[in-house]
């Protein structure tokens, strides 16, 4: 019996299309909003703090601070501005990705600050769309390798079997990519995965959300949505997630929710601090710009 087919779906710059691949020739079909990526419910307890912010919210905050400094601030305000800028600069991955529930600590790190190669660009000078699928694929293997090598070493052999056809193996059923802006060389990428929901003993498939960050622009260049299942190669059929996976995924999802809450709070506090800085400088009722002295 052949393993299940996989599908790649692309949405970019107004183009909506998809192609399916199996043992036969490639065929095209329109993108359907009944895809599991749209219909499967999220198990998140609440929206991320950045859900309704501009994708450029991080750089927008820096610009707002710059306006305050340009207008003129007291020494206390300058100190506060420096503290905010330091946090935005040193913890931007936690603020951007961590506030959505992605685990950014070293033990969970996947592709980190990987160079974009000049040859990955297309004729338009943009990173080719296919490369984002490859970035996600490599990071996905690293995500699972973290379980084998760091998180659950007691079951290392079983984890390593997942990316081979020896017994139980992972099958990618579908992958959807949302392109946010065209990356160019030179740049670096950082990629994180997270579980969309917490599994149980009956779970047969699961979705991983992926964020591909541009280190140069410090915001998502693309997002992917991967639908996977565990396949029993010996008996030629899909199976429920083995207990060792369920246990680790439950703990991982719990940590994701904690990270989302913790980093979401940091984002909200930073926005409030910038707002207070504005109210204490150019946005106060008696504000008068410091033009300096001749």
C-alpha positions, 0 to 999 in steps of 0.5 A: 500500500502506498503512503497517503498523498501529500499536497502543497498549497500556495497563496501569494501576491493575489495568486490562489492555486495548488498542486497535488502530487502522487505517483501519477502526473501533476494536476492543478486544482483551485484552493478550497476553503474547506481545507483542514487548515481552515476548518480544523478548530484551534485549541488556543485559549485566547488570541495572541497579543499581536493578532490585531497589530500591524506586521510591522508593529515592532519597527513601528514602536521603535519609530514612535520612540524615535519621535519622542526622542526627537521631540525632546525628553527628560533624562528619566524619559531617555532612560526609559526609552533606552530600556524599551529599545533594548528589550525590543532589540534583544528579545524580538524573537520572543516578542514576535514569535513567542507571543504567538506560542512558539517556543524560542529557547535554545532547547527548542530552537530549530533553524536559527539565523541560517543564511539566505543563499544568493542562488535561492533567489528567482529571476525577480531577485526574491527568494523563490517560493519553493524555498519556504517549503524547504525551510519549513521541511528542514526546520520540522525535522530539527523540531522532532530531533529536539525531542530525540536529542534533548527533550525525551532521550529515553525514547530517542530510537522511536523518535528517530524512526519517525523520519524513516520507513522502518516502523512508524513514520511521519507522513506530511499530508498537506502544507500550505504557505502564506507569503508575507513579503519577498525576502532578498539576499542577503538575509538570515532566517529563523524558523519555529514550529508549534502545535495547533492543538493538544492531542489525546490517545485517539488523535490520528493527525495533527497540524503544526504552525510554522513561522519563518522570520526574516532576521533583517526585517525582524518580522515573518516573511512567511507562515506555513501550516503542516498537516501530518499523521503517523503511518505504520509502514509495516501494516500499511495504514495510518495509526493513532499517535503513539503514547510517547508522542501524545505525552510529549505533545501535551507538555509541549502545548502546555509550554506553548500556552505559557509562552504565549501568555508570558510574552503576550504580556510583555508585548502589551506592557511595551505598547503601554510604556511607549504610550506613556512615553508619548503622553509625557513628551510630544503628546501632552497638552502643553507640549513644546518641541525642544529646538535646541540652542543656537 
